[in-house]
Amino acid sequence: MTNSEANAFRKRTRLHILILVFAVGLVWSFGIFGEFVWIDRVEILEAGYRVTSWNDFQAIWSTSLDAYLERDFGNFESNGGYLRPIYALCISLDWWIWGGNPLPYKIHNIFWHGWVVIGLYFLGRQIFLRRNNGDQISFASTLLFAIHPCGVHSVTWISGRKDTMCAAFCVTALLILANLISRKVPIIKIPAACGLATMVFALGIFSKELAFVTPIFATVLVWYRFDPAKTQEDHFDAIQHGPRFCLGAMWILAVLGFGYRKIVLGGTGLNAENPFDSVLQWLVNSGNLIFHFIGVVLVPVDPTIVDRWPTETVNDPLAVSCAIGVVALLIFAWIMVWYRKPLGIGLAWFFIWLVPATGVISLNHVYAERYLYPASWGLILAAVYLSDCVARKFKSPIPLTAPIFAISILWCSWTIIAIGKWNSEDRLFSHALDQDEHYVEGLMYFGSQAMQNHDPLKAIEFLQKANESLLDDKFQSYGSKQVLFNNLGQASLDLHDYGSAKNWFEKLLQVRPNNALTMIQLAKANQALSDYQQSERYYLAAFKLNPGFEDAVIGLSSLYLESGRYIDCIELLIPWLAQHPENHQARVNAGSAMILRGEFELAVQQFSKAVDLDPDDAGSLAKLAWCHFELLDLEKGNRRIDQAKQIQPDNPTVKFVLEKYSRQ
């Protein structure tokens, strides 16, 4: 390459990067003013996957995401699960800086997407290193990926950051590997390069489990680039030593990563049920799914979060034809890779990154379009390369950039429209249910909204429909049974249908045994049915799982009050209050038990502290007045009851005390 050609190449590179950065910023800025939606509320706002203490920092490295969510409610039993501590640290850092403002989180997501886009552009150039217009093919493919609607899930949705982080780290590791192949690297620098590649690969693994497929593509890349017939002699040492050590280190790290998961989580799986009974059924379903994904990438009209997928049977000729077609496409991709053709590399990227989404690994979401991030880039790369080959074959006078920019404008429009649906949860799930009225998580969301709006009947209508959809064997679908059974039980409690509430909470206990919160919910249902023995059993089980759990102590003490076991109530609360002196309700329950035992002097101490903790609690003021009246301190009694009347004259305790002592 002459100096003038090199300068032109550098200028074109700078222009490509500028356009890519501009496109990413322009398109995805339409989503920065949305809300926290969906899992954002649990993982971020409710600290479900945020680090809030040193104990939490240790826990994110040694417990699964589900176990971490349940960390305050007992022991979560699992043999695997999601382990994403780097993602947890990232959102925790955002929370520490920005708090509950979603705007900076969304801007941060765009940064990660931009990192992926620039990384893929340079990786594409490595793939097309020996082609004259390889940088233009890489640019065109990456531009289409940068603004593709299937990125909405991962870029606009804050909790989708795990996808972009994983991709960013893995693409960086692959870039380092590719550079070791294409450049003459001194032996002394190879360990540093291998160490850096391994480190960023490790960050990818601990951002999302999808990163484990990276060594597979790395192997394909080394095979593709290490073509002895086209390799210069002076690159021999670099090719022999650098890539070999780097690839070996990545495979070793992948094995160690699985081993680490086995040790700390008790298993290497993702803690979900396998949706297919046989290999043949899996092949038929995955074939249909891959053809669907190909259509979504090439004609991205209306991306969706719906993950409900029909279970195809081996008796369906169309489904079997799709499966045969996918097998043929895989064989074709393998042949292209074997003969070191760029088309094969693009297809290999697409298929390798889609491996977890096809049911090979047991996932909660077997079908989810967000698995196309970053898989879609490979298919786009293959399509652009194939188009360029056809154009060259027929000597088309139209430059490659012309149709690419036309498609880009169209895809930008679709992406911006799709982004608008993520501005709020109502809009997001309404659109999802318009696409599929049986979408489980959408039905569960509106059930939860109905409960918040104090409409339990409407809530049960949505939640029962969600339960029916989950039980439909003709479709694969995901919905958290924990959330579903919990909400059905709570809605039944609100309707005073305690028998149904007990039934739902018993089902919930089967899903998450050894959970203190579930125990308490069952205890409340049994208490409402006056089954005090069973209620006490569940409260005690919850207290044993977590002695510091406030709901367990308050619930059990309330049960003792209701069933007339005042001494048990006092003996439970007094030691606990020594450790938790600021708990208002515990003070009230302890004081109430002392009143009912006639221990008014002791009750005064409890209610005085309760009033200090909540000066506007009319009930505590009235009970304090009650104690003073019984101790014949009329001045204090009258002052306290007057305060209670001013705060809440209709309070039942205030009325009771006024009536009781006005008669006397």
LINMO-V656240 format. One record per run of one state. SS is the DSSP state (~ for helix, > for strand, _ for the rest). FROM is the first residue (numbers start at 1). LEN is the number of residues. If there is no record, write none. Layout:
ss = [SS,SS]
from = [FROM,FROM]
len = [LEN,LEN]
This chain:
ss = [_,~,_,~,_,~,_,~,_,>,_,>,_,~,_,~,_,~,_,~,_,~,_,~,_,~,_,~,_,>,_,~,_,>,_,~,_,~,_,~,_,~,_,~,_,~,_,~,_,>,_,~,_,~,_,>,~,_,~,_,~,_,~,_,~,_,~,_,~,_,~,_,~,_]
from = [1,3,32,39,46,54,61,65,70,74,75,80,81,85,99,102,128,134,147,149,156,158,183,187,206,209,226,233,266,269,270,279,299,309,311,317,339,342,359,369,394,400,421,425,436,440,453,456,471,475,477,481,495,498,512,515,516,529,532,546,550,563,566,580,584,597,600,614,618,631,634,648,652,664]
len = [2,29,7,7,8,7,4,5,4,1,5,1,4,14,3,26,6,13,2,7,2,25,4,19,3,17,7,33,3,1,9,20,10,2,6,22,3,17,10,25,6,21,4,11,4,13,3,15,4,2,4,14,3,14,3,1,13,3,14,4,13,3,14,4,13,3,14,4,13,3,14,4,12,1]
